[in-house]
Each structure stands twice: as structure tokens, then as C-alpha cells.
């Protein structure tokens, strides 16, 4: 009897092993942001490049719409991330194109806390967590990035970093103030004007999502109004 049961068990195991395994569920790929779509230049209009992280991705389409007929508004085809990412890819983003105005920002990813286990985000209070780019390195990196940007001959506009509210995942409230101060020193030394998007955003706190560095669609449009106005001010005069 035991032999029969053992043979049945072996046979059942073999059948189970040979049975086709269910296909893994396909994970839906997030569609690329329409902000990344390549645009065809309208001949005769100045060319503008936006460089920045997801905050700039959020306002790109609105800025493009607001400057329609005034400028060809491009952006880098990705999230700009921290200054270390900028140093690695900036020349590639600039390409061989002629740019009339470049509106640029780094900051929120630099001040973000990460750990050795997770480069995405970490609890600032967790053991071993640290800011992705320390303040002194941020200032040094920005200085190098500005030198590269100045080589384009474009009119440069620095966009300071928008607010970090209480409860933001992986970030500490008001850390952007220290990073903006460091950036201000770099831009003053280089003679580059600042688009004070921090003050603009702070004037309308409900434009920002709760406990989050990101903005509502209406909030992104509100930011775009400031960005478009600043760019307009520095477009080449006809």
C-alpha cells in the first residue's frame, strides 16, 4: 500500500512539474510624458531649452503653449535629476544645436535623502541615509555646469528650487533654502539672472500637492506663467 501511495505521489509531482506555468502578468509601461515629444521648429523663432526635473516636466507643455508664436520651446528628453546627472549628460542634452535661451534648474534631487540600499529615496532619519549630493558638492557641481552652459552663447536663466513642504517623502522641509543660497552665490558670480520660482510657488501653497514637492495641474500652470514671463523677458529682440 505504501509503495502504491509513493508511486502516486511521484507521478503527481512529475505531472505538476510538466504542467505549463501561467504566463507572468505583463506590467503596464507608463506612457512617456508628452512633454518629451520632439517638436518641429517654426523657422525664424528663437530656440529655448528647458532643463530640470519633474517640476519642469509638469510646466513644459504650458510654457510651450504660452510662448507659441514667440519661441520654439524644447526640453531635455528626461528628468534632469541631480547635478551629478547633469554633469554626466549636459553636453549630450545640448547637442550641436544653437540655443537662444536656456532656463535651467537642479536641486530637489540633490537634497533628497538616499541610502546604500535604495538610490530612490530614504527616510532622512534612518541610519546611513544621506543627501544624494551634499551642499558643498552641489555648489561645486553647479559651478561646473554653468561653465558648460556659458559655452553655448545662450542667454542663461537660473530657476531656483521650489519649496519642500513638511512630510515630503525623502526630504526635509526647507532644505531647499540652503541649496538656493548656494546656487545664488554661483549665479551671482557668473552674472546669471534668477527666475525666483520658489517665491512664486510659496505665494500660492495650494498649488502644491499635500506633503509633496509636486504640483496639481493647475499649480503647474501657475508655475508656467512665471517661467514663460521670465523667458519672454530674455528672448532676442527683433
Backbone as CSV, one residue per row, in Angstrom:
resi,resn,N_x,N_y,N_z,CA_x,CA_y,CA_z,C_x,C_y,C_z
1,UNK,0.836,-1.212,0.000,0.000,0.000,0.000,0.869,1.260,0.000
2,UNK,1.942,1.199,0.841,2.848,2.340,0.899,3.521,2.570,-0.439
3,UNK,3.855,1.476,-1.142,4.513,1.584,-2.456,3.589,2.240,-3.464
4,UNK,2.297,1.862,-3.401,1.319,2.447,-4.342,1.187,3.937,-4.100
5,UNK,1.124,4.307,-2.795,0.982,5.727,-2.460,2.206,6.511,-2.892
6,UNK,3.399,5.912,-2.728,4.637,6.576,-3.118,4.703,6.788,-4.618
7,UNK,4.278,5.753,-5.383,4.270,5.881,-6.850,3.304,6.961,-7.308
8,UNK,2.156,7.048,-6.633,1.150,8.058,-6.987,1.673,9.460,-6.710
9,UNK,2.396,9.582,-5.578,2.952,10.882,-5.216,4.001,11.326,-6.226
10,UNK,4.869,10.379,-6.643,5.914,10.688,-7.628,5.292,11.076,-8.955
11,UNK,4.268,10.346,-9.361,3.606,10.635,-10.642,2.947,12.010,-10.607
12,UNK,2.311,12.314,-9.477,1.649,13.614,-9.351,2.638,14.750,-9.400
13,UNK,3.790,14.552,-8.764,4.830,15.580,-8.770,5.358,15.809,-10.177
14,UNK,5.558,14.738,-10.920,6.062,14.847,-12.292,5.076,15.582,-13.182
15,UNK,3.771,15.256,-13.010,2.735,15.935,-13.820,2.715,17.423,-13.512
16,UNK,2.825,17.756,-12.204,2.809,19.159,-11.801,4.007,19.905,-12.362
17,UNK,5.178,19.210,-12.390,6.386,19.855,-12.904,6.285,20.123,-14.391
18,UNK,5.585,19.191,-15.109,5.451,19.338,-16.561,4.328,20.280,-16.963
19,UNK,3.450,20.574,-16.005,2.298,21.424,-16.335,2.775,22.810,-16.725
20,UNK,2.151,23.402,-17.734,2.572,24.746,-18.164,2.349,25.768,-17.061
21,UNK,3.369,26.605,-16.844,3.260,27.634,-15.817,2.499,28.823,-16.379
22,UNK,1.650,29.449,-15.549,0.911,30.622,-16.042,1.874,31.730,-16.447
23,UNK,1.567,32.366,-17.534,2.430,33.443,-18.025,2.437,34.592,-17.017
24,UNK,3.605,35.174,-16.777,3.649,36.310,-15.834,2.824,37.466,-16.351
25,UNK,2.187,38.142,-15.416,1.352,39.276,-15.797,2.219,40.388,-16.382
26,UNK,1.815,40.866,-17.514,2.571,41.939,-18.170,2.394,43.228,-17.374
27,UNK,3.510,43.854,-17.050,3.433,45.127,-16.335,3.237,46.253,-17.347
28,UNK,2.293,47.088,-17.041,1.996,48.192,-17.946,3.116,49.220,-17.903
29,UNK,3.642,49.531,-19.064,4.655,50.570,-19.141,3.971,51.924,-19.153
30,UNK,4.500,52.820,-18.330,3.930,54.156,-18.299,4.263,54.877,-19.607
31,UNK,3.260,55.453,-20.202,3.477,56.177,-21.455,4.401,57.361,-21.200
32,UNK,5.319,57.615,-22.130,6.216,58.759,-21.929,5.434,60.059,-21.875
33,UNK,5.918,60.989,-21.089,5.244,62.273,-20.962,5.218,62.993,-22.304
34,UNK,4.090,63.587,-22.670,4.042,64.370,-23.914,5.010,65.549,-23.903
35,UNK,5.491,65.907,-22.708,6.485,66.987,-22.621,7.787,66.591,-23.310
36,UNK,8.022,65.271,-23.441,9.256,64.792,-24.058,9.179,64.703,-25.578
37,UNK,8.013,64.927,-26.127,7.851,64.804,-27.578,8.742,65.818,-28.302
38,UNK,9.363,65.361,-29.379,10.191,66.270,-30.176,9.290,67.261,-30.884
39,UNK,9.755,68.480,-30.995,8.950,69.494,-31.675,9.676,69.968,-32.932
40,UNK,8.886,70.338,-33.896,9.431,70.894,-35.132,9.539,72.406,-34.963
41,UNK,10.724,72.925,-35.175,10.916,74.366,-35.025,10.148,75.160,-36.072
42,UNK,9.550,76.238,-35.633,8.970,77.205,-36.556,10.109,78.117,-36.992
43,UNK,10.427,78.145,-38.276,11.557,78.956,-38.737,11.417,80.420,-38.328
44,UNK,12.545,80.986,-37.931,12.560,82.403,-37.589,12.311,82.710,-36.132
45,UNK,11.848,81.704,-35.354,11.589,81.935,-33.926,12.801,81.524,-33.090
46,UNK,13.055,82.216,-31.977,14.165,81.834,-31.090,13.965,80.430,-30.532
47,UNK,15.075,79.797,-30.186,15.032,78.435,-29.652,15.348,78.465,-28.159
48,UNK,14.450,77.855,-27.388,14.550,77.854,-25.927,14.696,76.407,-25.452
49,UNK,15.551,76.186,-24.464,15.724,74.860,-23.869,15.411,74.921,-22.382
50,UNK,14.533,74.017,-21.929,14.225,73.872,-20.505,15.005,72.689,-19.958
51,UNK,15.706,72.900,-18.863,16.432,71.828,-18.177,15.930,71.776,-16.746
52,UNK,15.521,70.587,-16.299,15.033,70.462,-14.935,14.471,69.084,-14.663
53,UNK,13.933,68.925,-13.458,13.397,67.631,-13.036,11.907,67.539,-13.315
54,UNK,11.186,66.752,-12.518,9.758,66.534,-12.776,8.930,67.802,-12.592
55,UNK,9.416,68.756,-11.808,8.680,70.014,-11.680,8.648,70.712,-13.036
56,UNK,9.782,70.718,-13.719,9.830,71.348,-15.050,9.069,70.531,-16.085
57,UNK,9.062,69.217,-15.925,8.252,68.388,-16.827,6.792,68.811,-16.715
58,UNK,6.370,69.092,-15.473,4.984,69.483,-15.228,4.585,70.782,-15.884
59,UNK,5.527,71.726,-16.009,5.136,73.009,-16.608,5.551,73.163,-18.067
60,UNK,6.239,72.188,-18.639,6.748,72.316,-20.012,5.650,72.607,-21.031
61,UNK,4.594,71.803,-21.051,3.558,71.974,-22.077,2.872,73.328,-21.960
62,UNK,2.653,73.774,-20.732,2.015,75.074,-20.544,2.929,76.209,-21.007
63,UNK,4.220,76.103,-20.705,5.164,77.130,-21.167,5.193,77.145,-22.692
64,UNK,5.200,75.962,-23.277,5.213,75.859,-24.748,3.980,76.533,-25.353
65,UNK,2.855,76.303,-24.721,1.605,76.911,-25.210,1.642,78.433,-25.044
66,UNK,2.137,78.882,-23.889,2.164,80.323,-23.611,3.131,81.077,-24.527
67,UNK,4.162,80.384,-25.008,5.148,81.027,-25.867,4.953,80.682,-27.352
68,UNK,3.798,80.085,-27.663,3.519,79.743,-29.057,3.537,81.015,-29.913
69,UNK,4.249,80.937,-31.011,4.377,82.097,-31.886,5.477,83.053,-31.481
70,UNK,6.062,82.822,-30.280,7.152,83.670,-29.792,8.486,82.926,-29.759
71,UNK,8.424,81.599,-29.475,9.652,80.824,-29.346,9.376,79.343,-29.572
72,UNK,10.391,78.621,-30.014,10.356,77.162,-30.093,10.876,76.626,-28.755
73,UNK,9.981,76.048,-27.959,10.352,75.630,-26.607,10.628,74.124,-26.573
74,UNK,11.888,73.779,-26.377,12.309,72.389,-26.248,12.583,72.091,-24.771
75,UNK,12.768,70.817,-24.457,13.234,70.444,-23.127,14.123,69.209,-23.261
76,UNK,14.921,68.960,-22.250,15.723,67.738,-22.258,14.757,66.549,-22.236
77,UNK,15.115,65.420,-22.859,14.162,64.318,-23.025,14.070,63.388,-21.828
78,UNK,14.247,63.922,-20.626,14.265,63.091,-19.429,14.126,63.972,-18.197
79,UNK,14.099,63.332,-17.037,14.172,64.046,-15.767,15.634,64.406,-15.526
80,UNK,15.915,65.676,-15.300,17.300,66.116,-15.151,18.014,65.585,-13.927
81,UNK,17.245,65.134,-12.895,17.849,64.552,-11.703,18.769,65.501,-10.962
82,UNK,19.784,64.961,-10.265,20.715,65.801,-9.501,21.804,66.394,-10.388
83,UNK,22.620,67.259,-9.812,23.708,67.892,-10.567,24.698,66.861,-11.094
84,UNK,24.864,65.754,-10.393,25.775,64.709,-10.871,25.295,64.136,-12.202
85,UNK,23.988,64.017,-12.348,23.414,63.549,-13.613,23.608,64.607,-14.698
86,UNK,23.484,65.869,-14.317,23.711,66.950,-15.259,25.131,66.951,-15.789
87,UNK,26.106,66.755,-14.903,27.499,66.717,-15.340,27.755,65.569,-16.302
88,UNK,27.032,64.482,-16.109,27.217,63.306,-16.960,26.579,63.479,-18.339
89,UNK,25.459,64.215,-18.405,24.674,64.235,-19.649,24.480,65.604,-20.297
90,UNK,24.920,66.678,-19.665,24.589,68.012,-20.169,25.042,68.228,-21.614
91,UNK,26.253,67.861,-21.944,26.741,68.080,-23.308,25.894,67.317,-24.328
92,UNK,25.469,66.143,-23.932,24.581,65.337,-24.793,23.239,66.042,-24.978
93,UNK,22.690,66.597,-23.901,21.399,67.303,-23.988,21.502,68.553,-24.851
94,UNK,22.615,69.232,-24.736,22.790,70.467,-25.507,22.957,70.172,-26.995
95,UNK,23.624,69.083,-27.305,23.842,68.710,-28.696,24.624,69.774,-29.458
96,UNK,24.409,69.783,-30.760,25.084,70.775,-31.614,24.163,71.937,-31.969
97,UNK,22.987,71.959,-31.368,22.007,72.982,-31.715,22.394,74.350,-31.166
98,UNK,21.879,75.366,-31.807,22.050,76.731,-31.305,20.867,77.042,-30.403
99,UNK,21.163,77.483,-29.201,20.112,77.855,-28.255,20.176,79.351,-27.992
100,UNK,19.010,79.993,-27.993,18.961,81.425,-27.689,18.789,81.674,-26.197
101,UNK,17.962,80.847,-25.558,17.714,80.974,-24.114,17.713,79.573,-23.508
102,UNK,18.388,79.413,-22.374,18.345,78.157,-21.618,17.897,78.469,-20.195
103,UNK,16.790,77.862,-19.801,16.197,78.039,-18.469,16.476,76.736,-17.722
104,UNK,17.249,76.793,-16.617,17.732,75.539,-16.025,17.614,75.502,-14.507
105,UNK,17.501,74.283,-13.996,17.419,74.064,-12.542,17.924,72.673,-12.181
106,UNK,18.602,72.596,-11.051,18.877,71.348,-10.322,18.707,71.655,-8.851
107,UNK,18.295,70.667,-8.052,18.180,70.923,-6.620,17.397,69.882,-5.840
108,UNK,16.169,69.616,-6.253,15.321,68.707,-5.467,15.892,67.298,-5.367
109,UNK,16.597,66.860,-6.409,17.201,65.525,-6.353,18.533,65.550,-5.617
110,UNK,19.186,66.688,-5.590,20.441,66.802,-4.846,20.182,66.718,-3.343
111,UNK,19.154,67.412,-2.878,18.882,67.464,-1.441,18.093,66.265,-0.926
112,UNK,17.682,65.397,-1.839,16.925,64.191,-1.477,17.812,63.217,-0.706
113,UNK,17.235,62.553,0.299,17.970,61.566,1.087,17.873,60.187,0.436
114,UNK,19.011,59.500,0.381,19.065,58.142,-0.162,19.858,57.275,0.820
115,UNK,19.838,55.977,0.582,20.652,55.053,1.367,21.438,54.182,0.402
116,UNK,22.346,53.403,0.938,23.118,52.495,0.078,22.211,51.436,-0.525
117,UNK,21.125,51.098,0.172,20.211,50.061,-0.312,19.243,50.595,-1.349
118,UNK,18.867,51.860,-1.232,17.874,52.422,-2.147,18.317,53.788,-2.646
119,UNK,18.649,53.867,-3.949,19.035,55.172,-4.501,17.827,56.049,-4.828
120,UNK,16.620,55.510,-4.584,15.411,56.262,-4.924,15.118,57.301,-3.851
121,UNK,14.798,56.853,-2.655,14.511,57.760,-1.543,14.701,57.003,-0.239
122,UNK,15.069,57.716,0.802,15.218,57.094,2.112,14.706,58.042,3.182
123,UNK,14.334,57.473,4.299,13.924,58.282,5.444,15.141,59.074,5.931
124,UNK,15.046,60.401,5.958,16.195,61.204,6.403,16.707,60.827,7.790
125,UNK,15.824,60.261,8.620,16.209,59.909,9.983,16.791,58.501,10.093
126,UNK,16.724,57.730,9.015,17.200,56.347,9.055,18.721,56.296,9.112
127,UNK,19.226,55.287,9.792,20.675,55.119,9.915,21.297,54.922,8.527
128,UNK,22.339,55.671,8.241,23.044,55.513,6.972,22.484,56.334,5.827
129,UNK,21.347,56.996,6.033,20.790,57.806,4.949,21.558,59.126,4.852
130,UNK,21.648,59.645,3.646,22.385,60.889,3.421,21.841,61.571,2.180
131,UNK,22.089,62.865,2.064,21.622,63.585,0.889,22.386,63.119,-0.343
132,UNK,21.687,63.041,-1.455,22.279,62.478,-2.664,23.518,63.269,-3.111
133,UNK,23.425,64.598,-2.998,24.582,65.452,-3.277,24.696,66.451,-2.124
134,UNK,25.800,66.386,-1.410,25.982,67.284,-0.267,26.064,68.736,-0.740
135,UNK,25.744,69.638,0.148,25.627,71.051,-0.202,26.895,71.605,-0.869
136,UNK,28.048,71.300,-0.298,29.306,71.818,-0.863,29.541,71.271,-2.271
137,UNK,29.197,70.000,-2.463,29.367,69.387,-3.790,28.360,69.957,-4.786
138,UNK,27.172,70.248,-4.289,26.140,70.856,-5.137,26.640,72.185,-5.704
139,UNK,27.204,73.016,-4.834,27.709,74.317,-5.275,28.850,74.138,-6.287
140,UNK,29.726,73.196,-6.015,30.851,72.924,-6.920,30.335,72.416,-8.271
141,UNK,29.370,71.489,-8.232,28.811,70.937,-9.473,28.117,72.005,-10.303
142,UNK,27.358,72.867,-9.627,26.666,73.941,-10.345,27.658,74.863,-11.048
143,UNK,28.766,75.129,-10.392,29.795,75.983,-10.994,30.302,75.367,-12.294
144,UNK,30.508,74.053,-12.289,30.970,73.359,-13.495,29.894,73.352,-14.576
145,UNK,28.653,73.137,-14.182,27.546,73.114,-15.138,27.368,74.477,-15.804
146,UNK,27.507,75.530,-15.022,27.377,76.885,-15.560,28.454,77.152,-16.611
147,UNK,29.671,76.691,-16.357,30.747,76.876,-17.335,30.394,76.217,-18.671
148,UNK,29.829,75.016,-18.603,29.426,74.312,-19.829,28.312,75.082,-20.535
149,UNK,27.334,75.533,-19.771,26.212,76.270,-20.349,26.665,77.594,-20.966
150,UNK,27.596,78.248,-20.326,28.088,79.516,-20.870,28.757,79.320,-22.230
151,UNK,29.292,78.135,-22.459,29.932,77.841,-23.727,28.972,77.796,-24.909
152,UNK,27.666,77.755,-24.629,26.670,77.720,-25.715,26.426,79.099,-26.312
153,UNK,26.756,80.151,-25.562,26.464,81.508,-26.018,25.013,81.904,-25.820
154,UNK,24.212,81.015,-25.237,22.792,81.317,-24.999,22.635,82.251,-23.807
155,UNK,21.492,82.926,-23.755,21.132,83.688,-22.567,20.695,82.678,-21.518
156,UNK,21.331,82.684,-20.367,21.046,81.700,-19.323,20.145,82.293,-18.252
157,UNK,19.175,81.489,-17.806,18.280,81.876,-16.709,18.283,80.737,-15.692
158,UNK,18.755,81.010,-14.493,18.699,80.029,-13.420,17.317,80.059,-12.795
159,UNK,16.747,78.882,-12.567,15.446,78.769,-11.902,15.698,78.152,-10.533
160,UNK,15.458,78.906,-9.473,15.758,78.327,-8.164,14.739,77.253,-7.785
161,UNK,15.081,76.488,-6.762,14.335,75.275,-6.425,13.076,75.587,-5.628
162,UNK,11.994,74.949,-6.014,10.682,75.175,-5.404,10.605,74.553,-4.003
163,UNK,9.599,74.938,-3.212,9.555,74.549,-1.799,9.464,73.047,-1.536
164,UNK,10.087,72.656,-0.427,9.953,71.300,0.120,9.055,71.408,1.346
165,UNK,7.800,70.956,1.242,6.883,71.094,2.383,7.097,70.013,3.440
166,UNK,6.503,70.210,4.576,6.544,69.238,5.661,5.962,67.912,5.186
167,UNK,6.647,66.812,5.518,6.123,65.488,5.195,6.515,64.959,3.834
168,UNK,7.306,65.707,3.078,7.735,65.234,1.761,8.607,63.996,1.907
169,UNK,8.292,62.966,1.148,8.997,61.698,1.234,10.477,61.871,0.859
170,UNK,11.378,61.488,1.772,12.800,61.509,1.481,13.447,62.883,1.505
171,UNK,12.734,63.863,1.983,13.288,65.225,2.017,12.915,65.893,3.335
172,UNK,13.658,66.943,3.678,13.396,67.689,4.904,12.926,69.091,4.544
173,UNK,11.848,69.503,5.183,11.266,70.826,4.935,12.323,71.932,5.004
174,UNK,12.275,72.788,4.012,13.124,73.990,3.931,14.590,73.720,3.588
175,UNK,14.961,72.479,3.315,16.340,72.220,2.895,16.674,72.969,1.603
176,UNK,15.644,73.219,0.807,15.889,73.918,-0.468,16.421,75.333,-0.246
177,UNK,16.153,75.910,0.924,16.625,77.274,1.196,18.153,77.328,1.194
178,UNK,18.783,76.325,1.818,20.249,76.273,1.854,20.812,76.036,0.454
179,UNK,20.146,75.180,-0.294,20.616,74.879,-1.651,20.408,76.089,-2.571
180,UNK,19.326,76.802,-2.367,19.102,78.019,-3.165,20.124,79.108,-2.833
181,UNK,20.526,79.186,-1.569,21.554,80.155,-1.188,22.881,79.828,-1.872
182,UNK,23.229,78.547,-1.897,24.466,78.128,-2.569,24.390,78.436,-4.059
183,UNK,23.239,78.141,-4.669,23.058,78.416,-6.096,23.133,79.907,-6.375
184,UNK,22.593,80.719,-5.477,22.609,82.174,-5.668,24.043,82.696,-5.720
185,UNK,24.930,82.110,-4.925,26.336,82.531,-4.950,26.964,82.227,-6.310
186,UNK,26.646,81.054,-6.834,27.189,80.649,-8.142,26.679,81.576,-9.236
187,UNK,25.375,81.847,-9.226,24.776,82.655,-10.287,25.216,84.121,-10.196
188,UNK,25.390,84.616,-8.981,25.864,85.993,-8.829,27.269,86.139,-9.405
189,UNK,28.125,85.156,-9.106,29.499,85.193,-9.609,29.538,85.109,-11.131
190,UNK,28.562,84.394,-11.711,28.534,84.199,-13.162,27.699,85.259,-13.882
191,UNK,27.006,86.110,-13.120,26.168,87.146,-13.731,24.925,86.605,-14.405
192,UNK,24.355,85.545,-13.828,23.177,84.894,-14.414,21.922,85.290,-13.625
193,UNK,20.876,85.777,-14.300,19.636,86.151,-13.599,18.902,84.925,-13.061
194,UNK,18.123,85.154,-12.013,17.375,84.065,-11.367,15.879,84.239,-11.564
195,UNK,15.248,83.171,-12.011,13.787,83.092,-12.028,13.379,82.582,-10.647
196,UNK,12.837,83.455,-9.808,12.536,83.094,-8.418,11.225,82.314,-8.351
197,UNK,11.299,81.077,-8.812,10.106,80.224,-8.800,9.756,79.803,-7.377
198,UNK,10.742,79.836,-6.486,10.477,79.490,-5.089,9.500,80.485,-4.472
199,UNK,9.760,81.769,-4.662,8.868,82.791,-4.111,7.496,82.720,-4.773
200,UNK,7.493,82.485,-6.081,6.229,82.410,-6.826,5.380,81.249,-6.302
201,UNK,6.007,80.095,-6.092,5.277,78.920,-5.587,4.834,79.130,-4.149
202,UNK,5.691,79.759,-3.347,5.362,79.979,-1.932,4.162,80.895,-1.754
203,UNK,3.927,81.762,-2.735,2.800,82.692,-2.659,1.462,81.997,-2.881
204,UNK,1.502,80.757,-3.378,0.263,80.021,-3.647,0.443,78.569,-3.185
205,UNK,0.472,78.330,-1.870,0.764,76.985,-1.351,-0.232,75.921,-1.786
206,UNK,-1.478,76.316,-2.090,-2.463,75.311,-2.506,-2.218,74.815,-3.929
207,UNK,-1.229,75.390,-4.611,-0.861,74.896,-5.946,-0.087,73.589,-5.846
208,UNK,0.433,73.325,-4.635,1.275,72.147,-4.415,0.444,71.025,-3.789
209,UNK,0.791,69.792,-4.132,0.109,68.640,-3.537,0.458,68.554,-2.051
210,UNK,-0.432,67.995,-1.217,-0.155,67.911,0.220,1.067,67.035,0.512
211,UNK,1.967,67.531,1.372,3.148,66.778,1.795,3.914,66.206,0.614
212,UNK,4.083,67.026,-0.406,4.667,66.542,-1.662,5.348,67.718,-2.362
213,UNK,6.461,67.452,-3.037,7.144,68.533,-3.759,6.488,68.833,-5.105
214,UNK,5.550,67.980,-5.533,4.931,68.147,-6.845,3.676,69.034,-6.784
215,UNK,3.143,69.328,-7.976,2.070,70.314,-8.094,0.840,69.723,-8.784
216,UNK,-0.293,70.307,-8.495,-1.517,69.957,-9.205,-1.383,70.455,-10.652
217,UNK,-2.217,69.985,-11.582,-2.166,70.519,-12.946,-2.324,72.035,-12.976
218,UNK,-3.219,72.539,-12.134,-3.409,73.988,-12.071,-2.162,74.658,-11.482
219,UNK,-1.527,73.969,-10.521,-0.321,74.502,-9.924,0.827,74.567,-10.917
220,UNK,0.944,73.535,-11.753,1.989,73.535,-12.781,1.765,74.676,-13.771
221,UNK,0.510,74.933,-14.083,0.215,76.049,-14.995,0.564,77.381,-14.338
222,UNK,0.325,77.467,-13.055,0.691,78.672,-12.299,2.206,78.896,-12.354
223,UNK,2.987,77.827,-12.195,4.442,77.940,-12.309,4.835,78.349,-13.723
224,UNK,4.134,77.771,-14.710,4.444,78.059,-16.117,4.290,79.541,-16.438
225,UNK,3.332,80.189,-15.810,3.123,81.623,-16.062,4.384,82.415,-15.717
226,UNK,5.005,82.067,-14.600,6.226,82.760,-14.176,7.387,82.425,-15.106
227,UNK,7.518,81.153,-15.443,8.610,80.717,-16.312,8.494,81.375,-17.686
228,UNK,7.299,81.354,-18.258,7.089,81.935,-19.589,7.370,83.437,-19.575
229,UNK,6.957,84.114,-18.516,7.190,85.563,-18.419,8.677,85.866,-18.344
230,UNK,9.410,85.055,-17.589,10.851,85.274,-17.449,11.569,85.019,-18.771
231,UNK,11.196,83.955,-19.440,11.824,83.644,-20.731,11.524,84.750,-21.736
232,UNK,10.282,85.219,-21.763,9.889,86.275,-22.688,10.770,87.515,-22.525
233,UNK,11.088,87.800,-21.276,11.910,88.977,-20.968,13.301,88.875,-21.599
234,UNK,13.791,87.646,-21.765,15.159,87.461,-22.256,15.228,86.923,-23.690
235,UNK,14.099,86.850,-24.366,14.139,86.453,-25.786,14.841,87.534,-26.618
236,UNK,15.540,87.121,-27.676,16.197,88.129,-28.526,15.201,89.130,-29.062
237,UNK,15.562,90.383,-29.058,14.695,91.425,-29.587,14.730,91.406,-31.111
238,UNK,13.575,91.584,-31.711,13.505,91.585,-33.189,14.010,92.910,-33.738
